[in-house]
């Protein structure tokens, strides 16, 4: 049984909502999970994190202007997991219900920030004329709404079944034709194909992009340095990068993994690996060498009773980040040899 310590963490966090508290109370009363084992697991994760952080710093220092996207962002285990769930993307009451409701926050977040940077928006289509890349698009839950706002959107995902479902779902809406495209590939494979056709005429929706979106994606990637490197090359100078993900804190471990996966079963067990979570500060440090400046970080909170999200001043669990690439390439990129073309 959970100790009173863990109960106080959950109940204190949700004390503003008695319905949530009653749900968690009932689940805590019947759950055989051991708080001591959770603490032991957390300690092991922290020890591994220290090693990983040191290795990440070394890798970041070794990255140079001649780096190619030879590393992969893909974790085969993650691909297998999402392959098994590919048919359920558009079930609003299923495993991806929380992502459906997250659109209430992330779509306006992307739209409003892009509108503030691009004043020449078309009436009724605030994202009209903008090229947007949705990395890890899955079944297109976020890709479609962005295209409906007028953007020329390309969704990429390494899971072919998810892309097939995304194409099938979007085919039922003729208004999306010509503005929405999908490719079954990784972000590094996309960058490679972009460089192969550099200087040639491209279809609408191909890069370089005015914005890249990675929503609930980076916590599933195998190599964040490669992801940041690719984004830095796929986004136009002055373009935007939007990320929503999970912070790396004690509270995120307790709620996003123990509570959400093992107690409330909001998402399938094993969906998240706390070792892959990243704090806003670490994410900002990761992006800075690639020419990005973080403009906005906002906390997000999920209510498991109502199934809805709201903005929060607390970024300890989920957060949304908006970064902008420098309008001019950093000096070391300006001096880059032509051999990369």
Secondary structure, 3 states (H helix, E strand, C coil): CCCHHHHHHHHHHCCCCHHHHHHHHHHHHHCCCCHHHHHHHHHHHHHHHHHHHHHHHHHHHHCCCCCCCCCCCCCHHHHHHHHHHHHHCCCCCCCCHHHHHHHHHHHHHHHHHHHHHCCCCECCECCCCCEEEEECCCCCCCHHHHHHCCCEEEEECCCHHHHHHHHHHHCCCHHHCCCEEEECCCHHHHHHHHHHCCCCCCCCCCCCEEEEEEECCHHHCCCHHHHHHHHHHHEEEEEEEEEEEECCCHHHHHHHHHHHHHHCCCCCCCCCCHHHCCCHHHHHHHHHCCCEEEEEEEEEEEECCCCEEEEECCCCCEEEEEEEECCCCCHHHHCCCHHHC
